[in-house]
Amino acid sequence: MPSKTATTLHSDHVIIGGGAGGLLLAARLGRRLGPDRVLLVDRAVTHIWKPSLHEIVAGTRDSHQDALPYPMLARRNGFRFALGELAALDAEGRRLTLAPVLDANGEVIAPERVVTFRRLILATGAGTNLFGTKGADAHTFRIEDADDARRLNRRLTDAFLGAAFSEERVLRISIIGAGPTGVQLAAELDAAHADVVASLAADQHFELELSLLEMAPSILGGQPEAVTRRARTALDRLGVRLLTGTEVTRVRAGSIETSKGKVPADIVIWTAGAKADKINTSLGLKTGKLNQIVVNERLETSATDIWALGDCAEAPGPGERPLPPRAQVAAQQAKYLARVLLAREAGQTAPEPFVFRERGSLISLGREEAVGAVQTGRKGGRLFIEGMIADWLQMSLLLDHHRAILGVRRTVLLALARMLQTGGTGRTRLH
């Protein structure tokens, strides 16, 4: 229960979570309804597009330059912003509680607050699923947000420099999970290693041993065979040790125990699986086995006037399987919900049920290389692309996200600033 001294806020439309979907929805509603009627809540002060976190880990993207402050985004797009994290929900009473915000020393900088609403949209995302693996929580790095990415980047920087002065001159890094994030991260780390070695004296060169572990029989599950084949070829060329059909049974300091034996590892990065926050199960809403909030074909939860979108939602997809946790799913759901909510405001009939339109995917495979498949129509046709065209297309995805929340002029300026910072080499890879 909220304390008697809790501050109370109110907004007609409250959105919890400022990721790819939540922020886009807040921007679309804010520009139409104004700041008095749209409130976005997030536990971070700045927004970074999650598909770029692996580049922050490898140091090929500047997290501080790409971070967009929510207050600035709120001012530009006509919504209000509140820093906080969901602690409790009273669905029937149309009120929720935000936990106190603490500083780095544990001191309270913002008290517990109560937020009342007419309509609530949950877009809180998801974290990593460790599948109950022994030692994984204590001995692996995860990449769930920008802070995780920066923390891992610092650890990798120290490890790279330490390996240059070690007697063995070898750094062993294992990535658990050969989905898009794991494959892309392996390619980024290989590029980062090449940059570091090129800057060192010959007697300080060290080897990077990269291992990529995957329980499934193949990498990049769900991707077209042409993409998977090209990715495997690139990983072989980079010297990545690929272990498919391999179950991780335990993670220890310095090694991983698997169904195929022990894998030495100085650093272990877990990118396999997604699981929503356990708090979802205490909100009084129907949830699934991965703590996701179950929604129907209109993204409605089990409570009236409460919706969920993105990774935190278990939304019906093709073949009665839930939609996957992907940025393009969240973005399409946000656009759909904006139409639904604005139609309600105008007293109009709501749009038809949500249908996800597959647009394709792109995978980064190292220096200025990309491969992917894009949808060519509603009948399921796909066009396989690679090389420069794929590289341009993947950059356009981030630019399109920025355009939606910043406008064309500021997006162009941001892109030019990043090109100047990287010397015009265009080293922005997968998104």
C-alpha positions in Angstrom: 0.0 0.0 0.0 1.3 3.5 -0.7 2.4 5.6 2.2 0.3 8.5 3.5 2.9 11.0 2.4 3.1 9.7 -1.2 2.8 12.4 -3.9 -0.2 11.9 -6.3 0.0 12.5 -10.0 -2.8 12.1 -12.6 -2.9 11.7 -16.4 -5.6 10.4 -18.7 -3.0 8.2 -20.5 -0.1 6.7 -18.5 2.6 4.7 -20.3 5.0 2.7 -18.2 8.2 2.1 -20.0 10.0 4.3 -22.5 11.6 1.7 -24.8 11.0 1.5 -28.6 7.3 1.0 -28.3 6.4 3.0 -25.2 8.3 6.1 -26.3 6.9 6.0 -29.8 3.3 5.7 -28.3 3.9 8.6 -25.9 5.2 10.8 -28.8 2.2 10.0 -31.0 -0.3 10.6 -28.3 1.5 13.6 -26.9 1.6 15.4 -30.2 -2.2 15.0 -30.5 -3.4 15.3 -26.9 -0.8 17.4 -25.2 1.2 17.1 -21.9 -1.7 17.4 -19.6 -3.1 14.1 -20.9 -0.1 11.9 -21.6 2.5 10.8 -19.0 5.5 8.6 -19.7 7.2 6.8 -16.8 10.6 5.2 -17.1 13.3 4.2 -14.6 16.1 5.8 -16.6 16.6 9.4 -17.4 17.7 8.8 -21.0 16.5 6.7 -23.9 18.8 4.4 -25.9 17.5 2.1 -28.6 17.9 -1.4 -27.2 19.0 -3.1 -30.5 22.2 -1.0 -30.4 23.3 -2.1 -26.9 25.8 -4.7 -28.3 27.6 -1.9 -30.1 28.0 0.0 -26.8 29.4 -3.2 -25.2 32.1 -3.4 -28.0 32.8 0.3 -27.9 31.8 1.0 -31.5 28.9 3.2 -30.4 29.1 6.1 -27.9 26.3 5.6 -25.4 26.5 9.2 -24.1 26.2 10.7 -27.6 23.3 8.4 -28.6 21.4 8.8 -25.3 18.4 11.0 -25.7 17.1 12.6 -22.4 13.4 11.9 -21.8 12.7 15.4 -20.6 13.9 16.8 -23.9 11.8 14.2 -25.8 8.8 15.0 -23.7 9.1 18.7 -24.4 9.5 18.1 -28.2 6.6 15.6 -28.4 4.1 17.1 -26.0 4.0 14.6 -23.2 5.1 14.7 -19.5 7.8 12.5 -18.1 8.3 11.0 -14.6 11.3 9.1 -13.4 10.2 6.0 -11.6 9.6 2.3 -11.6 6.3 0.5 -11.2 5.9 -1.0 -7.7 2.1 -1.8 -7.5 -1.1 -1.6 -9.5 -4.7 -1.3 -8.4 -6.4 -2.0 -11.7 -10.0 -1.6 -10.5 -9.2 1.7 -8.7 -7.2 3.0 -11.7 -4.2 3.8 -9.7 -0.6 2.6 -9.5 2.4 3.2 -7.2 5.9 4.2 -8.3 8.7 3.1 -6.0 11.0 5.7 -4.5 14.0 6.8 -6.7 17.4 6.3 -5.0 20.7 7.8 -5.9 24.0 5.9 -6.1 24.4 6.1 -2.3 21.0 4.8 -1.6 19.5 8.1 -0.6 16.0 8.9 -1.7 15.9 11.6 -4.4 12.2 11.1 -5.3 9.6 9.8 -2.9 7.0 7.1 -3.5 4.3 8.4 -5.8 0.8 7.4 -6.6 -0.4 7.9 -10.2 -4.1 7.8 -11.1 -5.2 7.2 -14.7 -8.0 6.7 -17.1 -6.1 4.4 -19.4 -2.8 2.6 -18.7 -0.4 1.1 -21.2 2.4 -1.2 -19.9 5.5 -1.3 -22.0 8.1 -2.4 -19.4 10.1 -4.7 -21.6 11.8 -7.9 -20.5 15.0 -9.0 -19.0 17.2 -12.1 -19.5 16.0 -15.7 -18.9 18.8 -17.6 -17.2 16.6 -20.8 -17.2 17.6 -21.6 -13.6 21.2 -22.4 -14.7 23.5 -22.8 -11.7 26.1 -20.0 -11.3 24.7 -18.0 -14.2 23.5 -15.1 -12.0 26.8 -14.7 -10.2 29.2 -15.4 -13.1 27.7 -13.9 -16.3 27.2 -10.5 -17.7 23.8 -9.6 -19.2 22.9 -6.7 -21.6 19.4 -5.6 -20.5 19.9 -1.8 -20.5 22.5 0.9 -21.2 24.0 0.6 -17.7 24.6 -3.1 -18.3 26.2 -2.3 -21.6 28.5 0.4 -20.1 29.5 -1.9 -17.2 30.4 -4.7 -19.6 32.3 -2.4 -21.9 34.5 -1.3 -18.9 35.1 -4.9 -18.0 36.1 -5.8 -21.6 38.4 -2.7 -21.8 40.2 -3.8 -18.7 40.4 -7.4 -19.9 41.8 -6.4 -23.3 44.5 -4.3 -21.8 45.2 -7.0 -19.1 45.6 -9.7 -21.8 48.2 -7.5 -23.6 50.4 -7.6 -20.6 49.7 -11.2 -19.4 52.1 -14.1 -19.8 49.6 -16.2 -21.8 48.5 -13.4 -24.1 45.1 -14.9 -24.6 41.6 -13.6 -23.6 38.7 -16.1 -23.7 35.2 -14.8 -24.0 32.1 -17.0 -24.3 28.7 -15.8 -25.4 25.7 -18.0 -24.4 23.0 -17.7 -27.0 23.5 -17.5 -30.8 20.4 -15.4 -31.6 20.9 -12.0 -33.3 22.4 -10.3 -30.2 24.9 -13.1 -29.6 26.0 -13.3 -33.3 26.3 -9.6 -33.7 28.2 -9.2 -30.4 30.7 -11.8 -31.5 31.4 -9.9 -34.7 31.6 -6.6 -32.8 34.1 -8.0 -30.3 36.3 -9.4 -33.1 36.4 -5.9 -34.7 37.2 -4.3 -31.3 40.0 -6.8 -30.8 41.5 -6.0 -34.2 41.4 -2.3 -33.3 43.1 -2.8 -30.0 45.8 -5.1 -31.4 46.6 -2.6 -34.2 47.3 0.1 -31.6 49.7 -2.1 -29.5 53.4 -2.8 -29.9 54.1 -6.2 -31.5 55.2 -7.7 -28.2 51.9 -6.9 -26.6 49.6 -8.6 -29.2 47.2 -11.1 -27.8 44.8 -13.6 -29.1 41.0 -13.4 -28.6 39.3 -16.8 -28.3 35.6 -16.3 -28.9 33.1 -19.1 -28.2 29.4 -19.0 -29.1 27.2 -21.5 -27.4 23.7 -22.4 -28.5 21.2 -25.0 -27.2 19.3 -25.2 -30.5 20.7 -27.2 -33.4 21.4 -24.0 -35.4 22.1 -20.3 -34.9 19.7 -17.5 -35.5 16.6 -19.5 -34.9 13.7 -18.3 -37.1 15.9 -16.7 -39.7 15.9 -17.8 -43.3 18.4 -20.5 -44.3 20.3 -18.1 -46.5 20.9 -15.7 -43.6 21.9 -18.5 -41.2 24.3 -19.9 -43.8 26.0 -16.6 -44.5 26.3 -15.9 -40.7 27.9 -19.3 -40.1 30.4 -18.6 -42.9 31.3 -15.2 -41.4 31.7 -16.6 -37.9 34.0 -19.3 -39.2 36.1 -16.7 -41.0 36.4 -14.7 -37.8 37.6 -17.8 -35.9 34.6 -18.0 -33.6 34.2 -21.4 -32.0 30.5 -22.3 -32.6 28.9 -24.9 -30.3 25.3 -25.6 -31.3 23.1 -28.3 -29.7 25.0 -27.5 -26.5 23.2 -27.1 -23.2 24.8 -25.0 -20.5 24.5 -26.8 -17.2 26.6 -24.6 -14.9 28.7 -21.4 -15.0 31.7 -21.1 -12.8 34.4 -18.5 -12.4 36.7 -19.2 -15.4 34.7 -21.9 -17.1 31.3 -23.1 -18.4 30.1 -26.7 -17.9 28.0 -27.9 -20.8 26.5 -31.1 -22.2 29.6 -31.4 -24.4 32.2 -30.7 -21.8 33.9 -27.8 -20.2 34.6 -24.5 -22.0 37.3 -22.2 -20.5 36.1 -18.6 -20.3 37.5 -15.5 -18.7 34.3 -13.5 -19.4 30.9 -15.0 -19.9 28.1 -13.0 -21.6 24.5 -14.4 -21.5 22.3 -13.3 -24.4 20.0 -16.4 -24.5 16.3 -16.0 -23.8 14.0 -13.3 -22.6 11.8 -13.2 -19.5 9.6 -10.3 -18.2 9.9 -8.9 -14.7 8.3 -11.0 -12.0 6.4 -8.0 -10.7 4.0 -8.5 -13.6 2.6 -11.5 -11.8 1.6 -9.4 -8.8 -0.4 -6.7 -10.7 -3.7 -8.6 -10.8 -3.4 -9.2 -14.5 -3.3 -12.5 -16.4 0.3 -13.5 -17.1 2.1 -16.3 -19.0 4.9 -18.6 -18.1 7.6 -16.0 -18.9 5.9 -13.5 -16.6 4.5 -11.7 -19.7 1.2 -10.0 -19.5 -1.3 -11.9 -21.6 -3.1 -9.7 -24.1 -5.7 -10.4 -26.8 -5.7 -9.5 -30.5 -6.3 -5.8 -29.6 -3.5 -5.8 -27.0 -6.0 -5.5 -24.2 -5.1 -7.1 -20.9 -7.5 -8.9 -18.5 -8.4 -5.6 -16.9 -10.5 -2.9 -18.5 -8.7 0.1 -20.1 -5.3 -1.4 -19.5 -3.1 -2.5 -22.5 0.4 -4.0 -22.8 2.8 -4.0 -25.7 6.4 -5.0 -26.6 8.5 -7.5 -24.8 6.4 -7.5 -21.6 3.3 -8.6 -23.5 2.3 -12.1 -24.5 0.5 -11.2 -27.7 -1.0 -13.8 -30.1 0.9 -14.3 -33.3 0.8 -16.6 -36.3 0.2 -20.3 -35.6 -1.1 -19.6 -32.1 2.5 -18.8 -31.0 3.2 -15.5 -29.1 4.9 -12.7 -31.0 8.7 -12.7 -30.5 10.4 -10.0 -28.4 11.6 -7.7 -31.2 11.8 -4.0 -31.7 9.7 -4.0 -34.9 6.9 -5.8 -33.0 6.9 -3.2 -30.3 7.0 -0.3 -32.8 4.1 -1.7 -34.8 2.1 -2.3 -31.7 2.7 1.3 -30.6 1.5 2.7 -33.8 -1.6 0.5 -33.6 -2.4 1.5 -30.0 -2.0 5.1 -30.9 -4.8 4.7 -33.5 -6.9 2.8 -31.0 -6.6 5.4 -28.2 -7.0 8.4 -30.5 -10.1 6.8 -32.0 -11.6 6.4 -28.5 -10.9 10.0 -27.8 -12.8 11.0 -30.9 -15.7 8.6 -30.2 -14.9 6.6 -33.3 -14.8 2.9 -34.0 -11.5 1.3 -33.0 -9.3 -0.1 -35.7 -9.4 -3.8 -36.6 -7.4 -6.3 -34.4 -3.6 -5.9 -34.5 -1.8 -7.9 -37.1 2.0 -8.0 -37.1 3.6 -7.4 -40.5 7.1 -9.0 -40.8 9.5 -6.5 -42.3 12.6 -8.8 -42.3 15.7 -8.7 -40.3 19.4 -7.7 -40.5 22.4 -9.3 -38.9 25.8 -7.6 -38.5 28.7 -9.8 -39.5 31.8 -7.7 -38.8 33.5 -4.7 -40.4 31.0 -3.0 -42.7 29.3 -6.3 -43.5 25.6 -7.1 -43.0 23.3 -9.7 -44.2 19.5 -10.0 -44.0 16.2 -10.8 -45.6 13.5 -8.2 -46.1 9.8 -8.8 -46.8 8.8 -8.1 -50.4 5.0 -8.3 -49.9 2.2 -9.6 -47.8 2.3 -13.0 -49.3 5.5 -13.9 -47.4 8.1 -13.3 -50.1 11.6 -12.5 -48.9 14.5 -10.8 -50.6 18.0 -11.8 -49.5 20.4 -8.9 -49.2 24.0 -8.4 -48.1 27.0 -6.1 -48.2 26.6 -2.3 -48.7 22.9 -2.4 -49.3 22.2 -4.3 -46.1 24.6 -2.0 -44.3 22.8 1.1 -45.5 19.4 -0.4 -44.6 20.4 -1.3 -41.1 21.6 2.2 -40.5 18.3 3.5 -41.8 16.4 1.6 -39.1 18.0 3.6 -36.3 17.6 6.8 -38.2 13.9 6.1 -38.8 13.4 5.5 -35.0 15.1 8.8 -34.3 13.0 10.6 -37.0 9.8 9.4 -35.3 10.8 11.0 -32.0 13.1 13.8 -33.0 12.0 15.0 -36.4 14.0 15.0 -39.7 16.3 18.0 -39.0 17.5 16.8 -35.6 18.0 13.2 -36.9 20.1 14.5 -39.8 22.2 16.5 -37.4 22.7 13.6 -35.0 23.7 11.3 -37.9 26.2 13.9 -39.2 27.7 14.3 -35.7 28.2 10.6 -35.3 29.9 10.3 -38.8 32.3 13.1 -37.8 33.1 11.4 -34.5 33.9 8.1 -36.3 36.0 9.9 -39.0 33.3 9.3 -41.6 34.0 5.6 -41.7 30.3 4.7 -41.2 31.1 2.0 -38.6 27.5 1.9 -37.4 26.5 -1.6 -38.0 23.5 -3.7 -37.1 20.2 -2.3 -35.6 
